[in-house]
Amino acid sequence: MPVTTLAGRPAASSGRIESNFRRGLVVASVLTILAASCYFATMLWARNELAPPESVVAAQSLMLAHDGTLYYDLNRYPYTVCAYMPVFYLLEAGLIRIGVPAPLGGRLISFTALLGMIVLCGKLVFLYTQDRYAAWCARLFAAVSPVLLNWGSIEQVDTLAYALSLGAFYFYSRHRVLGEGKLAVATALAVLATFTKQTALAAPAAIFLLLCLRSGKKGLLFGAAWAGIVLAGALSINAALGGRFLADTVFANMNPMSAAKLSGHLIQMGGATGGLLVLAAAGARNMLRGPASAPLVYLALAGAMFLATAPKIGSDTNYQIETTALLAVCAAIALSRLRFFELYFAGSKNWVTLLLLAAAVHVAVGCRVAMNTALFRAAMDKLHSAQVEGLQPYVAPQGGLVLSTDYNAMVRLRGRLDVEPLIYTLLVSAGKVDPEPVRRDLERGAFSTVILGQDVFAGENVTDLEIGTLPPALLQAVRKRYREAARVGVEGFETFVYQPALGASN
């Protein structure tokens, strides 16, 4: 009598279905590698910023490598704020010192962290399911996610921070599932994550909560160790820098919130991770029973952190990285807990097998976005190069002050920022920075060049703070003492160059 499966089909037929499914995973993996190659190639090739934060991070890493300073006084030149913790900058500054140019060094750090994150997603899922197909899917879901690929190839602190967070949770999970004594490693990685980005708190919070639910003593020990090291380290750095560390990373980092920003985040995240959201939601109830509830707790806390911080003015999709990675983990665990693979290989008509559509949509969206991103990056790099070439005659590499909303040009032409207009304007508006020193310097023509994205003589002030501008008093000083020297760029990507008028003294 032939062997049958739980759906009543012959075992040989089930084997063919599994073989075809495995071929499908191979095809999806190849497509994912091609998608990742689009990001990797443009990451290596692009000479200009791939995203606005890159230029700020590059400038601060260059200034650290050359001047040995990272956190600056809010009321002295340079008026730039290092909004993040020091680990990423120290790594990139080290690469700069051995000859790796910025932003390439920072991009390589991020891409290495991305690879680690993809590997950890698979390891976490296999640890909680012992299912090789689920682990394969987790790696695939993470590796094709547009948010992870984009920020994993950009010079920004987030990917490294959340790779370290995921590593901390993985070693905690080995303690939870296998009973291994890995909590010290988890604590060290959680501390490093926090000293990479100060909002990398979801992982230590999840570990603390999950430990307390099983053993209050272990939970308190972990919490005390993590919090004690972070607090002692932060206070020591702050004391050594005369208060500049906390002024930059905490007080100057409290940007205004915007409901429109959060709405935009949610719409974008729904489009990029909709398939993963469906999978994770479908299996959430099944995951709540047993050890697999732990990643779900971590996801919930990461989602809460995302909702609390994403509305900030100036935020970008990098605020979605941790939640997206955990959605990849939970979606794959959900498939295993729902017995998707068993049912699908058996040829079952159960609704669970329809979840394959959600997984396929996620891969398809990721591949489509990858091609669009490669084309967009190539076009923008060409525009930025033309912009830098057009601005070069007006920007001296050394000496003199330059005020520019084009951070990319400042990094390419000067390797530093004298004033970072976005954060400067926000801090002036919040009363945390005195605008008088810069206003006085503008009125006496001390800035050899002022580069803005607006025609200051048109009589209209920019109201969108995310579009580079200056406080009204400083714009008035530019109108009073400067003349338009040039307009660089094409319509819609135009920059206005101003230089001191006759009678302005340097």
C-alpha positions in Angstrom: 0.0 0.0 0.0 1.5 3.4 -1.0 2.6 5.8 1.8 0.3 8.9 2.0 0.7 12.3 3.6 -1.6 14.1 6.0 -3.5 15.5 3.0 -4.0 12.0 1.6 -1.6 12.5 -1.3 1.2 9.9 -2.1 4.5 10.6 -0.4 6.2 10.7 -3.8 4.0 13.6 -4.8 4.8 15.4 -1.6 8.5 14.9 -2.3 8.0 16.5 -5.8 6.2 19.5 -4.2 9.0 20.0 -1.7 11.6 19.7 -4.4 9.8 22.4 -6.5 9.5 24.6 -3.4 13.2 24.3 -2.8 13.9 25.3 -6.4 11.6 28.3 -5.9 13.6 29.3 -2.8 16.8 29.0 -4.9 15.4 31.3 -7.6 14.1 33.8 -5.0 17.6 33.7 -3.4 19.3 34.4 -6.7 16.9 37.3 -7.3 17.7 38.6 -3.8 21.4 38.4 -4.4 20.9 40.4 -7.7 18.8 43.0 -5.8 21.5 43.3 -3.1 24.1 43.6 -5.8 22.3 46.8 -7.1 22.8 48.4 -3.7 26.3 47.1 -3.3 27.5 48.2 -6.7 26.1 51.8 -6.3 27.5 51.9 -2.8 31.0 51.3 -4.2 30.6 53.5 -7.3 28.8 56.6 -6.0 31.2 59.4 -5.1 28.4 61.6 -3.6 25.9 61.1 -0.8 23.3 58.4 -1.2 21.1 60.0 1.4 21.3 63.4 3.2 22.6 61.9 6.5 25.6 60.5 4.8 27.3 63.9 4.3 26.8 64.9 7.9 28.2 61.6 9.3 31.1 61.8 6.8 31.9 65.4 7.8 31.9 64.5 11.5 34.0 61.3 11.0 36.5 63.4 8.9 36.6 66.1 11.6 37.2 63.4 14.2 40.0 61.7 12.2 41.7 65.0 11.5 41.0 67.2 14.5 40.3 64.5 17.2 37.0 66.1 18.2 33.5 64.7 17.7 31.1 66.5 20.1 31.0 70.3 19.8 29.8 73.2 22.0 26.4 74.3 20.8 27.3 78.0 20.9 30.7 77.9 19.1 32.0 77.1 15.6 31.5 74.6 14.1 27.8 74.7 14.6 27.2 71.0 14.0 25.7 68.4 16.3 26.9 64.8 16.5 23.5 63.4 17.3 24.6 59.8 17.8 26.9 57.8 20.1 30.6 57.3 19.3 31.1 53.7 18.2 30.4 54.1 14.5 32.3 57.3 14.2 35.4 55.8 15.9 35.3 52.9 13.5 35.0 55.1 10.5 37.6 57.5 11.7 40.0 54.6 12.1 39.4 53.6 8.5 39.9 57.1 7.3 43.3 57.2 9.2 44.4 54.1 7.2 43.4 55.6 3.9 39.8 54.5 3.3 37.9 57.5 2.1 34.6 58.7 3.6 31.9 57.9 2.8 33.1 54.5 1.5 34.5 53.5 4.9 31.1 54.1 6.6 29.3 52.3 3.9 31.5 49.2 4.3 30.8 49.2 8.0 27.1 49.3 7.4 27.2 46.6 4.7 29.2 44.3 7.0 26.6 44.9 9.7 23.8 44.2 7.2 25.4 40.8 6.3 25.6 40.0 10.1 22.0 41.0 10.5 20.9 38.7 7.7 22.9 35.8 9.2 21.5 36.5 12.7 17.9 36.5 11.4 18.4 32.9 10.1 20.1 31.8 13.3 17.4 33.2 15.5 14.6 31.5 13.5 16.4 28.1 13.5 17.1 28.4 17.2 13.4 28.9 17.9 12.0 26.4 15.3 14.7 23.9 14.3 13.2 24.3 10.8 15.8 24.9 8.0 13.1 26.1 5.6 11.9 28.7 8.1 15.6 29.9 8.7 16.1 30.1 4.9 13.0 32.2 4.6 14.1 34.5 7.4 17.4 35.2 5.7 15.6 35.7 2.4 13.0 38.1 3.9 15.7 40.2 5.5 18.0 40.2 2.6 15.4 41.5 0.1 13.8 44.1 2.4 14.3 47.5 0.8 14.8 49.3 4.1 17.5 47.0 5.2 19.3 47.0 1.8 19.1 50.7 1.5 20.5 51.6 4.9 22.8 48.7 4.9 24.7 50.4 2.1 24.6 53.9 3.5 27.1 55.6 5.8 24.8 55.9 8.9 24.9 54.4 12.4 21.6 52.5 12.4 22.5 49.3 10.7 25.5 48.7 13.0 23.4 49.6 16.1 20.6 47.2 15.3 22.9 44.4 14.1 24.5 44.6 17.6 21.1 44.6 19.2 20.0 41.6 17.2 23.3 39.9 18.3 22.5 40.7 21.9 19.0 39.1 21.6 20.5 36.1 19.8 22.8 35.3 22.7 20.0 35.9 25.2 18.0 33.4 23.1 20.7 30.8 23.3 20.4 31.2 27.1 16.6 30.9 26.9 16.3 28.0 24.6 19.5 26.0 25.2 20.3 27.1 28.7 23.8 28.4 27.7 25.5 31.0 29.9 25.6 33.7 27.2 24.1 36.6 29.2 27.4 38.3 29.6 27.9 38.4 25.8 24.3 39.6 25.4 25.0 42.4 27.9 28.2 43.5 26.1 26.5 43.6 22.7 23.6 45.5 24.1 25.9 48.1 25.6 27.8 48.4 22.3 24.5 48.9 20.5 23.4 51.7 22.9 26.8 53.4 22.4 26.2 53.2 18.7 22.7 54.7 18.8 21.1 55.9 22.0 17.7 54.7 21.0 18.8 51.1 20.5 16.9 50.2 23.7 14.3 47.7 22.5 16.7 44.7 22.7 17.9 45.3 26.3 14.3 46.1 27.3 13.1 42.9 25.8 15.9 40.8 27.4 15.2 42.4 30.8 11.5 41.8 30.6 11.8 38.2 29.4 14.4 37.4 32.0 12.3 38.9 34.8 9.3 36.8 33.7 11.4 33.7 34.3 13.8 34.8 37.0 13.6 38.1 38.7 17.2 37.8 39.9 18.7 37.3 36.5 16.6 40.0 35.0 17.7 42.5 37.7 21.3 41.5 37.3 21.2 42.0 33.5 19.3 45.3 33.8 21.7 46.6 36.5 24.8 45.5 34.5 23.6 47.1 31.2 22.2 50.3 32.7 25.2 50.7 35.1 27.8 50.4 32.2 25.8 52.7 29.9 25.2 55.3 32.6 28.8 55.2 33.9 30.2 55.4 30.4 28.0 58.3 29.4 28.6 60.3 32.5 32.4 59.7 32.2 32.5 60.8 28.5 30.3 63.8 29.4 32.6 64.9 32.2 35.7 64.5 30.1 34.1 66.7 27.4 32.8 69.4 29.7 29.1 68.5 29.1 29.2 68.5 25.3 28.4 64.7 25.0 25.0 64.9 26.6 24.3 68.3 25.1 24.8 66.8 21.6 23.3 63.3 22.0 20.4 64.1 24.2 19.4 67.7 24.6 20.1 68.8 21.0 18.5 65.7 19.7 15.0 66.4 20.9 13.6 67.6 17.5 10.0 68.7 17.2 7.5 66.0 16.3 5.2 65.9 13.3 2.1 63.7 12.7 2.7 64.0 9.0 6.1 62.4 9.4 4.6 59.4 11.3 1.9 59.0 8.7 4.5 59.0 5.9 6.5 56.3 7.8 3.5 54.1 8.2 2.5 54.3 4.6 6.0 53.6 3.4 6.5 50.8 5.9 3.2 49.2 4.9 4.2 49.2 1.2 7.7 47.8 1.9 6.8 45.2 4.5 3.1 44.5 4.0 3.8 40.9 3.1 5.8 40.3 6.3 3.1 42.1 8.4 0.5 39.6 7.0 2.7 36.6 7.9 3.6 37.8 11.4 0.0 38.7 12.2 -1.3 35.3 10.9 1.0 33.4 13.2 1.2 35.7 16.2 -1.4 33.7 18.2 0.5 30.5 17.7 3.8 32.1 18.6 2.5 33.3 22.0 2.6 29.7 23.2 6.1 28.5 24.0 9.6 30.0 23.6 8.8 31.6 20.3 6.9 34.3 22.1 10.3 36.0 22.9 10.9 37.4 19.3 7.3 38.7 19.4 8.0 40.6 22.6 11.1 42.1 21.0 9.1 43.0 17.9 6.5 44.7 20.0 9.1 46.8 21.9 10.9 47.7 18.7 7.6 48.8 17.1 6.9 50.9 20.2 10.3 52.6 19.9 9.6 53.2 16.2 6.3 54.9 16.9 7.8 57.0 19.6 10.8 58.3 17.6 9.8 58.2 13.9 7.6 61.4 14.1 10.8 63.5 14.7 11.5 66.3 12.1 14.4 65.0 10.1 13.7 61.3 10.5 14.0 59.0 7.6 13.2 55.3 6.9 16.3 54.3 9.0 13.9 54.5 11.9 12.2 51.3 10.5 15.3 49.1 10.4 15.0 47.2 13.6 11.2 46.6 13.3 11.7 45.4 9.7 14.4 42.9 10.7 12.2 41.5 13.4 9.3 41.3 11.1 11.5 39.0 8.9 12.2 36.9 12.0 8.7 36.7 13.2 7.2 36.1 9.8 9.5 33.1 9.3 8.7 31.7 12.8 5.0 32.2 12.1 5.2 30.0 8.9 6.8 27.3 11.0 4.4 27.5 13.9 1.4 27.4 11.4 2.9 24.2 9.9 3.0 26.0 6.5 5.8 23.9 5.1 4.3 20.6 6.2 0.9 21.5 4.8 2.2 22.9 1.6 4.4 19.9 0.9 1.4 17.7 1.5 -0.6 19.5 -1.1 -3.1 20.7 1.6 -5.9 23.2 0.6 -5.7 24.8 4.1 -5.8 28.6 4.2 -2.3 28.6 5.7 -0.8 27.6 2.3 -2.1 30.8 0.8 0.5 32.7 2.9 3.0 31.8 0.1 1.4 34.7 -1.8 2.4 37.2 0.9 5.9 35.9 1.0 6.2 36.1 -2.8 4.8 39.7 -2.8 7.5 40.7 -0.3 10.3 39.3 -2.5 8.8 40.8 -5.7 8.5 44.3 -4.0 12.1 44.1 -2.8 13.5 43.2 -6.2 11.4 45.9 -8.0 12.5 48.6 -5.5 16.2 47.5 -5.9 16.1 48.2 -9.6 14.4 51.6 -9.1 16.9 52.5 -6.4 19.9 51.7 -8.6 18.6 53.9 -11.3 17.7 56.7 -8.9 21.1 56.5 -7.2 22.9 56.7 -10.5 20.9 59.7 -11.6 21.3 61.6 -8.3 25.1 60.9 -8.3 25.3 62.6 -11.7 23.3 65.6 -10.4 25.4 65.9 -7.3 28.7 65.7 -9.3 27.5 68.5 -11.5 26.5 70.5 -8.4 29.9 70.0 -6.8 31.7 71.0 -10.0 29.5 74.2 -10.3 30.2 75.2 -6.6 33.9 74.5 -6.6 35.0 78.0 -7.8 33.1 79.6 -4.9 34.3 77.3 -2.1 37.9 77.5 -0.9 39.1 74.1 0.5 40.9 75.8 3.4 40.4 78.9 5.4 37.4 81.2 5.8 33.9 80.4 6.8 31.3 78.8 4.5 27.6 78.4 5.3 25.9 75.8 3.1 22.8 73.8 3.0 24.5 71.5 0.4 26.3 69.2 2.9 27.5 66.9 0.1 29.5 69.7 -1.6 31.0 70.7 1.8 32.3 67.2 2.4 33.6 66.9 -1.2 35.2 70.3 -1.3 36.2 71.0 2.3 35.8 67.9 4.4 34.0 69.7 7.2 31.0 71.8 8.1 31.1 75.2 9.7 27.4 75.5 10.2 24.8 72.6 9.8 21.7 74.7 8.8 19.0 72.1 9.6 20.0 71.3 13.1 21.2 74.8 13.7 17.8 76.3 12.7 15.9 73.8 14.9 18.1 74.6 17.9 17.7 78.3 17.4 13.9 77.9 17.2 14.0 75.8 20.4 16.1 78.5 22.2 19.0 76.2 22.7 21.5 78.1 20.5 22.2 81.8 20.4 21.9 83.0 16.8 23.8 86.3 17.4 27.4 85.1 16.7 26.5 83.8 13.3 24.2 86.7 12.5 27.0 89.2 13.4 29.5 87.3 11.2 27.0 87.4 8.3 26.5 91.1 8.7 30.2 91.8 8.6 30.7 89.5 5.7 32.9 87.0 7.5 31.4 84.1 5.5 33.2 84.0 2.2 30.3 82.1 0.6 26.7 81.3 1.6 25.0 78.5 -0.3 21.2 78.1 0.1 18.5 76.2 -1.6 16.3 79.4 -1.9 16.3 82.8 -3.5 16.6 85.0 -0.4 15.7 88.1 -2.4 12.4 86.6 -3.6 10.9 87.7 -0.3 9.6 84.3 0.8 10.9 82.3 3.7 11.0 78.5 3.6 8.5 77.1 6.2 9.4 73.4 5.8 12.3 72.9 8.3 13.5 69.8 6.4 14.4 72.0 3.4 17.7 73.7 4.2 17.2 77.2 5.4 18.2 79.6 8.1 16.4 81.5 10.9 14.7 84.7 9.6 17.2 87.0 11.3 20.1 85.3 9.5 18.3 85.4 6.2 17.8 89.1 6.7 21.6 89.4 7.3 22.3 87.6 4.0 19.9 90.0 2.2 21.7 93.0 3.8 25.3 92.1 3.2 25.4 89.5 0.3 24.8 89.5 -3.4 23.8 86.6 -5.6 27.0 85.3 -7.2 25.6 82.3 -9.1 22.8 79.8 -9.5 24.1 76.2 -9.8 22.1 73.2 -10.9 19.0 72.5 -12.9 15.4 73.6 -12.0 14.1 71.7 -9.0 17.7 70.9 -7.9 19.0 74.5 -7.9 21.4 76.1 -5.5 21.9 79.8 -4.9 25.4 81.1 -4.2 25.8 84.3 -2.3 29.1 86.2 -1.6 29.8 89.5 0.3 28.7 92.6 -1.5 31.0 95.6 -1.8 31.4 97.3 1.5 31.2 94.1 3.5 34.4 93.5 5.5 35.9 90.0 6.1 
